[in-house]
């Protein structure tokens, strides 16, 4: 019977066959495993027994071998007579000839003449051979050979096979008898179910039901089958009812579809509106609603193309508000933003319809004047713009006077592409600032040579140090838990006689390009260290001094010598000083930077990572650099605790510094909410306007004196 | 243990030597001309002397401070230069040296003395009595006189007798394996 024929056999017999087959197979497998394991054990035992006998013979025959006494050697084999299974034995000399031998009576075998050099056990079909070396004092003097029959092992196997066969036979019979009874538990309800199902099919009589008493899956099957018949019966009745309703339903659906179609059209309009709004945002400044740089560039490109075709002219006006930064810093960002909005509106009102006013960012604006008939038109409009701002602007109760410096470039006279025109307008705006602000200046070719702005700055910078225009300001670092000033950061300022206060962000790049950074850097180090020494002598001996180091300083060899010299000149302990580097500074020339910083650290100077989080903030760099302190940049602090994202960033940086065992200084603390947040995070050293802006040295001394007078000053205003 | 320190060459040399000795011992009965026969006999006896030394243990004090194991002959013996083939073999951790003496008093420092036939053995035996020196000889009735091992030739095969009491009195222990090969053993066992 093959598997295909099984399909026709009753389920009763299938179950019986299944049970009998499984039990027989598992019994067979168990028997095979048992017999195999027994066989291995028996062989092992037999070979161990032989080995023991050979060892005894080897030990007893050594003297006989050495003294050539064959008779004595023969005697050592004598005990083998009692061993029924030993067929033969021999002792070989070192020349591989038989020295003494034993044969069981009636057994005729030749002793092996080759393959006797090594120690081994060989299992043949019906016998075992074993060779063992005879050693005396480590020297091989002969070999023992033993041959034993396998009869005992074979007899044992035959006995086991007999038992297995008998057990198999009995178990098949018992399993068969048990399974023919047990399978009824499953098959009886199934057969009943099958009979009723057939009856339902042939008679189409849905009122028939199966009787079942089981509570297992079969019982459930019968219940479900009956339930299905119930269902079919009731469906049969409902069907006609439904047919009537269907017609009505189709009508209803048709009208719903029409409504959905009209809704879809409406949402499409909505999506278009959103896209339009997004496009507007992409091209307009969020604060003022003016076109931004992107839209301005598009318009300049378009108008340039038009001007080229028509051989017309156009002008670009570059506007920078004068002293805006002071207003922003002193009255706050909110006032600054409101001011920018008012100025944007005024600018829009005082130019022609076809002109474009754009905000480039910060306090910089750009006006595109297309299709002007002459250069003087541009000057006239620039004048008008300056006049538009004459009236004071009231903001939050302040009357603010704001002026602007304007640079003018004309196509095609000052440039034929957008980039050049913008650059030249920028340069001439800078010239207007130099000439005293609140002016509009045309671009001239002479301004162009090597970027006049940079040259002017560089030239002035050369004179600045000599004329005492460079100054160090000091911002205190506060320990908020002890409420004391623990150190100061030295900040470089340049007070230009005409351009006013110039920020390091502007002039440090110029100083780096021109190489002036080296003398300026040394001046800063010497001045700061000397100042610190004075404060120490004035009684504030625990005060530390942080000085910023630029990339140009760090990339030149010998920075450590400069610092050592400055320390010596000021007679200062290196441990009271700290150097602040930015991430980017360290990154530009990593290997030498690490070497210099290691040397400085070795001297006792502490190293701080400034503006942390703004550059290529990479943990691996932070690990490589010998940094002691991380300063969290104020750009993350400003929106805390309102910006969830900034809160997360600050927390992440703090967690990271804790795991690297670094201290943290928080910069730019401006209000109590920020202070409380960082207090909760466990940061104790902070810097910011909430405590003090950067001040001059004598002002600093006053603050130090004020805090040392007991109980008089609370640093938190 | 000392075996491991031997170089491979020395080891194979030693094996070859033993094999050679055994081959002679097993295959060549004492035959041929008188001279040849005697030479073969003493070649086998040389191997026996060496093997005796391996189956006898000396008291620790007798070997302790020695760098070598002295196998000596007393008086003239038929060994000729055969004995020198044993030089350098290791016995109980010492290198074997062969020494030839004429005066019995000189043999006091030996570990094994073969007493030649021409000598009167009595004087030597008296001097070596109860000293840890294994005495061997071809002399008739050697064991009866207090010698320890006496060679005999029986059926063209070399055999030996042992006086186990004399050995025990000298502090020497003779392995039961060796005793079982002796044709006769004198003394209480």
Interface residues (C-beta under 8 A of the other chain):
Chain A: X60 X62 X63 X64 X65 X66 X67 X68 X69 X72 X93 X94 X95 X99 X136 X137 X138 X139 X140 X141
Chain B: X3 X14 X15 X18 X19 X22 X23 X25 X26 X44 X48 X51 X54 X55 X157 X175 X177 X178 X180 X181
